[in-house]
Amino acid sequence: METADKERQMILACQAIQKTPKLSIRAAAKIYMVPHSTLGARVKGTPARRDTMPNSRKLTNLEESTIIDYILDLDSRSFPPRLSGVQDMANRLLADRDAPLVGPRWASNFVKRQKELCTRFTRRYDYQSALCEDPKLIQPWFELVRNTVAKYGILEEDFHNFDETGFMMGMISTTMVVTSSDRYGKPTLAQPGDRERVSVIQSINSRGEAIPPFIIVAGQYHLSNWYEDSALPKDWVISTTHNGWTSNEKGVEWIQHFEKHTKPRTQGAYRLLIMDGHESHHSTEFELFCKEHQIITLCMPSHSSHILQPLDVGCFGPLKKAYGKEIEGIMRAGITHITKADFLPAFFTAFKAAMTEQTIQGAFRGAGLIPFDPKSVLSRLDIRPRTPSPVEEATELPQLWVPKTPNNPTEATSQTDYIKRRISRHQGSSPTSILAAMDQFSKGTCGTMHKMALLKAENQLLREANAILSKRRRAKRTRLRQGGSMTIDEGQALRDQNDVDEQIKQEDRQTRGRKPRDERKARRCGVCGRSGHNARTCQINVEISNEENSI
């Protein structure tokens, strides 16, 4: 029997016993086909299990109510939190009373239990690329890979894939957030909105390794604050173009970067490099370099990289989501403009979180390459986007909420006056109303303390973000070099050399026209012209004075 039907039968049995006093519990249980022991407990007043608080519940009703109010407040400011953010809220409240933390699925279950909350995506997925899927094009691709591997004897450890992807520095990605269940439509998520483009050329291999990124930013000069106190690895490369896009020249620079970092790791004689048909990947200089260094290039069919390219299958999506999460945190801290100096550390954090060994190996597996499994890709080509029928929802008028506990200073003052009046009038009457008022006042105080705990955590985040922002804003934006590409190590070395040169110039300006103290002429006596004494202690002057006194 289903749980809902069983509960319905239990309610009918209880009602039958109440209406018919002569009906015994055992007889009613037999008629309605429910356990007589459970029915007996219900008749005695024991509530149903679904109506009682589970023993494993960690938060009190007041703490959960505080979290709900805080989520709705964030949602009203276009900052709906993720499920991980809701979990952090609960853990902060539990940490204040040294209670064990919630589990990984607590936030999801919590949202399901609350009528005021739900999870939604901020925008729809785009299925336009799925319309370009064609088994007649995909099957020959896998045959080409198999034949190329057999021809050159390429090992599975030497499979590489590279592509470039773009980041709008101030744009965040779509994600699931927790918002009010009364909201109509999809929630909005505030973002800085800086649309300056940064391109990242990335390569991965089948062993789960990612070579250092090749970052292309818009500009003419390398600025010193990109490299000052930078946490980026020394072998990461930053390059500049006038628009932040890649070009044939940058493609050649990247393939040289690829050769430098993959040659020592090569297991066999050849490396297989899978790529798309971008112009910068097929320039004459690019192809000649690959041929000279035993790099075999394979170009995927058009409009198929979303199912055949490992980077698109399993890496770029998590990377952009992780970057969007970093920008979301910066935005909540009150930083509304993202510069290149802000982008680099945010991208570094996202890169570490997303480009893991498991993610990269899963990307090659999802593309059907390692292990070689074309059927895993071909079996997904039959999937087509469908438009589900809209579900009609019954609209109900919202019920008025009557506050029972003080939520602001005015209500707290009124509650205090009420308690004072009740105490002054209390003479032998029941103290129930006084105790109830005190309970309400205590509940309001505890709720305020819970909110203070969440606000304290938010304030700490704002302080840290403000300190980081202030440090970056104070950093000098000295031009290091015009154009070209530099690794982080080269940029820091050039910045240090510029600092040394600037210090030498400053010292030269301070000592200009002056000789060092040890090279200056020694001071001489104004009477005899000799060094070692002055006119006051000169012996000649003393003798002249004695002669004048004797006269």
Secondary structure as UniProt FT lines:
FT   HELIX           3..19
FT   TURN            21..22
FT   HELIX           25..32
FT   HELIX           36..43
FT   TURN            44..45
FT   HELIX           49..51
FT   TURN            55..56
FT   HELIX           61..76
FT   TURN            77..78
FT   HELIX           83..96
FT   TURN            97..98
FT   TURN            104..105
FT   HELIX           106..113
FT   TURN            115..116
FT   STRAND          117..121
FT   HELIX           128..132
FT   HELIX           135..152
FT   HELIX           156..158
FT   STRAND          159..168
FT   TURN            169..170
FT   STRAND          176..180
FT   TURN            181..182
FT   STRAND          197..205
FT   TURN            206..207
FT   STRAND          214..218
FT   STRAND          221..223
FT   HELIX           224..226
FT   TURN            227..229
FT   TURN            234..235
FT   STRAND          237..241
FT   HELIX           248..262
FT   HELIX           263..265
FT   STRAND          271..275
FT   HELIX           279..281
FT   HELIX           284..292
FT   TURN            293..294
FT   STRAND          295..299
FT   TURN            302..303
FT   HELIX           305..308
FT   HELIX           311..315
FT   HELIX           316..332
FT   TURN            333..334
FT   HELIX           340..354
FT   HELIX           357..366
FT   TURN            367..372
FT   HELIX           374..378
FT   TURN            379..382
FT   HELIX           409..425
FT   HELIX           432..474
FT   STRAND          479..482
FT   STRAND          485..487
FT   HELIX           488..510
FT   TURN            511..513
FT   HELIX           517..519
FT   TURN            526..528
FT   TURN            535..537
FT   HELIX           539..550
//
